[in-house]
Amino acid sequence: MSRILFLSDLDHTLFQSHRLDKTGDHPMTRKRDGSSHCFANRAQKALLDMMMTNAFCMAVTARNIDQMRRVCGWDTQQKHDLALTNLGMTLMYRCENGEWEIVESWSDPYLLEARKRAKTVTGDANTYISLLEKYEKGWEMKLVYCDQDESVPYYVEFVQKDKDQRPLNPDAVREEASCLQGSYLVNIDDNKISLWPTYVSKKTAVKRLLSLLECGSEDPRLNAVTEEIGDVDLVLSAGDSVSDLGFMQVADFMLVPRQSQIFKLIR
């Protein structure tokens, strides 16, 4: 059988909350209290089962370390698992579905850059929320800090308190970011806007990881993954957001949910 590598986003691609899809019946994530949170619907569960049986699967997600550890439905049949989390800033590893570990050296160049930009991120956050308030009142701002250095802001999220408020014009939202000091990818998802730094991305992280796996690494965990994967004949990717397109284009074929930002662009 041909060897397949499956690179997949998680939230809104392989599962989502009941608020977004009431048909989901397969628990995929847990809240901190242990109760189920996000669920896969029948089609998502069928895709998961097919990939986990026939491919080597890697998660590529914006989830942080704690959130990734609470994904309970990522049950691959491979011995070694890798997950790119925090938009690619963090690389996680586990063996035989055990506890996720952090590959510390992976994050070093990103943490160095994040520390350099910390003041800029904070200043841009305050500037941007004032710009958003010109269009619509009622925004909450949240600075997201680096998992491996909780004193350093990494990116910013802005959430509309009232989910029934009219959506903002995406072009206008992105245009406002052009006056900020830092360089950001503006991600719009439901009632949330995120300013993600451009020095790291899912695309650059996927390319870097695949290069490490191909050329060899000083980390024995990555070399064990390389040995298990072997020669790859086909790379598949899956994602729902426009911001996923970068890493998805690394693959030979791309999978897109019907209910997604990407699908709305092509239908």
Backbone torsions as a table, in degrees:
resi	resn	phi	psi	omega
1	MET	NA	140.8	177.2
2	SER	-63.4	145.7	-179.9
3	ARG	-88.0	127.1	-175.7
4	ILE	-116.0	136.9	172.9
5	LEU	-111.4	127.4	-177.4
6	PHE	-115.5	114.6	178.8
7	LEU	-106.1	119.1	-172.9
8	SER	-138.1	135.1	163.1
9	ASP	-64.1	162.2	-177.8
10	LEU	-109.7	-73.3	-174.5
11	ASP	-62.7	133.0	179.6
12	HIS	70.4	-0.4	174.6
13	THR	-109.5	-51.5	-179.5
14	LEU	-107.9	-12.2	177.2
15	PHE	-166.6	168.4	178.7
16	GLN	-165.6	171.8	179.9
17	SER	-75.8	164.5	176.7
18	HIS	-66.7	-22.1	176.8
19	ARG	-62.6	-34.1	-179.1
20	LEU	-92.2	-28.0	-179.6
21	ASP	-151.7	103.6	-177.0
22	LYS	-74.9	-9.8	-178.2
23	THR	-83.7	-10.5	-179.8
24	GLY	-64.2	129.9	-178.7
25	ASP	-132.3	2.4	179.7
26	HIS	-109.5	110.0	-176.5
27	PRO	-60.4	132.4	-178.3
28	MET	-122.6	-26.6	178.5
29	THR	-137.2	161.0	178.6
30	ARG	-121.2	148.9	168.4
31	LYS	-77.5	172.6	-180.0
32	ARG	-62.9	-25.7	179.4
33	ASP	-84.2	1.9	177.2
34	GLY	93.8	-9.7	179.6
35	SER	-76.2	154.3	-179.2
36	SER	-69.5	145.8	-177.0
37	HIS	-124.3	-65.7	-179.7
38	CYS	-102.6	153.5	-172.9
39	PHE	-138.0	149.2	173.1
40	ALA	-95.1	138.3	173.4
41	ASN	-82.8	-177.5	-174.0
42	ARG	-61.4	-42.7	-178.8
43	ALA	-66.3	-43.0	179.3
44	GLN	-64.1	-41.0	178.9
45	LYS	-65.1	-39.7	178.7
46	ALA	-64.5	-41.0	177.9
47	LEU	-63.9	-45.3	178.0
48	LEU	-57.5	-48.0	-179.2
49	ASP	-60.4	-41.6	-179.1
50	MET	-65.2	-45.5	-177.9
51	MET	-69.7	-41.1	-177.1
52	MET	-71.3	-17.4	176.0
53	THR	-89.1	-31.3	-170.1
54	ASN	-117.5	-4.8	-174.8
55	ALA	-136.5	161.9	168.3
56	PHE	-88.9	121.2	-170.0
57	CYS	-105.2	135.1	174.4
58	MET	-129.2	133.7	176.1
59	ALA	-86.7	140.8	176.9
60	VAL	-131.1	103.7	-164.8
61	THR	-143.1	157.3	172.6
62	ALA	-83.2	-7.8	179.7
63	ARG	-58.2	145.1	175.8
64	ASN	-85.5	-176.1	-174.1
65	ILE	-60.7	-49.5	-179.2
66	ASP	-62.0	-43.1	-179.2
67	GLN	-65.9	-36.4	177.6
68	MET	-66.9	-37.9	179.4
69	ARG	-67.8	-17.3	178.0
70	ARG	-97.7	10.4	170.6
71	VAL	-84.1	108.2	-173.1
72	CYS	-96.2	-11.5	-175.5
73	GLY	-101.0	6.0	179.2
74	TRP	-89.0	72.5	-173.7
75	ASP	-105.2	81.0	-179.4
76	THR	-74.8	163.2	177.5
77	GLN	-99.5	8.6	179.3
78	GLN	-88.8	160.8	-179.1
79	LYS	-76.2	-42.1	-176.1
80	HIS	-111.7	138.4	178.4
81	ASP	-123.0	143.1	171.0
82	LEU	-127.1	145.5	175.3
83	ALA	-141.7	127.4	171.9
84	LEU	-89.3	117.9	-176.8
85	THR	-120.8	176.8	-179.4
86	ASN	53.0	40.9	179.4
87	LEU	66.1	15.1	-179.7
88	GLY	109.1	-8.3	179.1
89	MET	-67.0	-31.5	-174.7
90	THR	-118.8	134.2	174.8
91	LEU	-110.1	127.3	-178.6
92	MET	-116.1	148.5	-176.9
93	TYR	-136.2	146.1	169.9
94	ARG	-148.0	158.4	-179.3
95	CYS	-121.1	128.6	177.3
96	GLU	53.0	45.9	177.6
97	ASN	57.6	29.6	177.2
98	GLY	-83.0	-152.8	-179.5
99	GLU	-75.5	140.9	175.9
100	TRP	-70.9	133.0	174.2
101	GLU	-109.2	161.6	177.7
102	ILE	-101.3	129.7	172.3
103	VAL	-85.5	91.9	-167.8
104	GLU	-58.4	-43.3	-174.1
105	SER	-64.0	-25.1	-179.7
106	TRP	-58.7	-39.6	-171.9
107	SER	-82.7	-12.0	-172.0
108	ASP	-52.9	-50.5	-178.6
109	PRO	-66.2	-31.8	179.7
110	TYR	-72.4	-40.0	178.9
111	LEU	-64.4	-38.2	177.5
112	LEU	-60.2	-43.6	180.0
113	GLU	-69.1	-39.3	-179.7
114	ALA	-62.7	-39.5	179.1
115	ARG	-65.0	-38.0	179.0
116	LYS	-63.7	-33.1	-171.6
117	ARG	-101.3	5.2	-172.0
118	ALA	-56.8	-47.8	-178.6
119	LYS	-66.1	-37.4	179.2
120	THR	-63.7	-42.8	179.7
121	VAL	-61.3	-45.5	-179.4
122	THR	-62.9	-44.9	178.9
123	GLY	-64.0	-43.0	179.5
124	ASP	-65.0	-33.6	178.9
125	ALA	-61.8	-46.0	-179.7
126	ASN	-67.7	-36.6	177.5
127	THR	-65.8	-43.4	-173.2
128	TYR	-70.1	-37.7	-179.3
129	ILE	-67.0	-31.7	176.2
130	SER	-68.1	-32.6	176.6
131	LEU	-69.6	-40.6	178.5
132	LEU	-63.8	-38.1	-177.8
133	GLU	-63.9	-19.3	176.1
134	LYS	-66.4	-30.8	-178.4
135	TYR	-90.5	-41.9	-173.6
136	GLU	-154.9	131.8	178.9
137	LYS	-80.9	166.3	171.6
138	GLY	89.4	43.5	177.5
139	TRP	-104.8	142.9	171.9
140	GLU	-109.6	134.6	-179.6
141	MET	-107.4	136.9	178.4
142	LYS	-134.3	120.5	172.2
143	LEU	-81.4	126.4	178.2
144	VAL	-98.8	123.1	-174.4
145	TYR	-97.5	157.0	179.5
146	CYS	-63.2	133.8	178.8
147	ASP	-59.8	-35.8	-174.6
148	GLN	-96.1	3.0	172.0
149	ASP	-157.1	91.4	-170.9
150	GLU	-73.3	2.7	175.2
151	SER	-94.8	-5.5	-173.3
152	VAL	-111.3	118.6	175.8
153	PRO	-70.8	138.3	-176.3
154	TYR	-104.5	-54.0	175.3
155	TYR	-149.4	-178.5	-173.5
156	VAL	-129.4	141.7	174.9
157	GLU	-120.0	142.6	175.8
158	PHE	-126.2	122.6	-175.7
159	VAL	-119.9	133.4	174.0
160	GLN	-75.1	124.0	-179.1
161	LYS	-63.0	-41.9	-179.7
162	ASP	-96.3	108.4	-176.0
163	LYS	-71.2	-8.9	178.1
164	ASP	-93.0	0.7	177.3
165	GLN	-64.1	153.8	179.2
166	ARG	-64.9	140.5	179.8
167	PRO	-69.9	148.8	177.9
168	LEU	-79.4	157.2	174.3
169	ASN	-69.3	117.3	-177.1
170	PRO	-57.1	-38.5	179.9
171	ASP	-64.1	-40.1	179.4
172	ALA	-66.8	-40.6	-179.9
173	VAL	-62.0	-42.6	-179.8
174	ARG	-71.4	-36.1	-179.2
175	GLU	-64.0	-37.7	-179.9
176	GLU	-61.7	-29.9	-178.1
177	ALA	-71.8	-15.2	-177.3
178	SER	-68.4	-18.1	-179.1
179	CYS	-92.1	-0.7	-179.0
180	LEU	-77.7	160.4	-178.0
181	GLN	-72.5	-39.3	-178.5
182	GLY	-87.7	173.1	178.1
183	SER	-104.9	124.7	-173.9
184	TYR	-136.0	151.9	164.6
185	LEU	-95.0	124.4	179.4
186	VAL	-90.8	111.5	-179.6
187	ASN	-105.7	126.2	-178.6
188	ILE	-113.2	120.1	-175.3
189	ASP	-140.0	107.6	-179.4
190	ASP	58.7	-117.4	-178.2
191	ASN	-103.3	22.3	-176.0
192	LYS	-126.0	136.9	174.0
193	ILE	-116.1	132.6	178.3
194	SER	-122.0	139.7	171.0
195	LEU	-103.4	103.9	-178.5
196	TRP	-98.5	135.0	179.8
197	PRO	-66.7	150.0	-176.7
198	THR	-93.5	-6.7	179.4
199	TYR	-74.8	-12.6	172.4
200	VAL	-136.9	147.1	178.6
201	SER	-158.9	165.1	176.6
202	LYS	-59.8	-38.4	-178.1
203	LYS	-63.9	-51.8	-178.4
204	THR	-65.3	-35.2	179.7
205	ALA	-67.2	-42.9	179.0
206	VAL	-63.0	-45.7	179.6
207	LYS	-61.9	-42.4	179.2
208	ARG	-63.7	-43.7	-178.4
209	LEU	-65.8	-44.7	-179.9
210	LEU	-63.0	-35.8	177.3
211	SER	-66.1	-42.0	177.5
212	LEU	-61.7	-42.1	-178.6
213	LEU	-67.5	-32.5	-179.3
214	GLU	-77.6	-40.5	-173.5
215	CYS	-92.5	-14.1	-178.5
216	GLY	99.7	155.7	-175.0
217	SER	-140.1	158.8	174.1
218	GLU	-77.4	-11.3	-179.8
219	ASP	-90.6	118.0	-177.8
220	PRO	-62.8	-24.0	179.1
221	ARG	-67.2	-41.4	178.4
222	LEU	-68.9	-36.1	177.9
223	ASN	-67.2	-32.2	176.4
224	ALA	-66.8	-36.9	176.2
225	VAL	-64.3	-45.8	178.9
226	THR	-55.9	-44.4	-179.1
227	GLU	-64.9	-39.0	-179.7
228	GLU	-70.4	-39.1	-178.8
229	ILE	-67.1	-46.3	-176.8
230	GLY	71.1	-156.1	179.3
231	ASP	-77.1	127.5	-178.1
232	VAL	-97.1	128.5	178.1
233	ASP	-97.3	-24.0	-173.9
234	LEU	-147.4	130.7	174.3
235	VAL	-113.8	124.1	176.3
236	LEU	-112.7	147.9	176.8
237	SER	-134.9	157.0	178.7
238	ALA	-143.7	140.0	178.0
239	GLY	-168.3	162.9	-177.3
240	ASP	-114.8	-25.6	-171.6
241	SER	-98.6	152.9	174.1
242	VAL	-56.4	-34.0	179.7
243	SER	-69.2	-13.9	177.0
244	ASP	-83.1	-18.1	-173.0
245	LEU	-57.5	-34.7	-179.3
246	GLY	-56.8	-53.4	-178.8
247	PHE	-73.4	-30.1	-179.1
248	MET	-64.0	-32.1	-177.7
249	GLN	-71.7	-8.2	174.0
250	VAL	-70.1	-23.4	-173.8
251	ALA	-84.2	166.8	174.9
252	ASP	-76.5	-36.3	178.3
253	PHE	-137.4	148.0	-178.4
254	MET	-119.3	140.0	177.3
255	LEU	-111.0	132.1	-175.9
256	VAL	-131.1	126.4	176.0
257	PRO	-63.2	148.1	178.5
258	ARG	-64.6	-36.7	176.6
259	GLN	-93.7	87.6	-176.8
260	SER	-160.6	161.9	175.9
261	GLN	-60.3	-42.3	-176.2
262	ILE	-63.7	-44.4	-177.8
263	PHE	-62.6	-36.2	-179.9
264	LYS	-63.9	-26.9	-179.4
265	LEU	-76.2	-25.5	-172.1
266	ILE	-109.3	-10.5	-175.6
267	ARG	-78.3	NA	NA
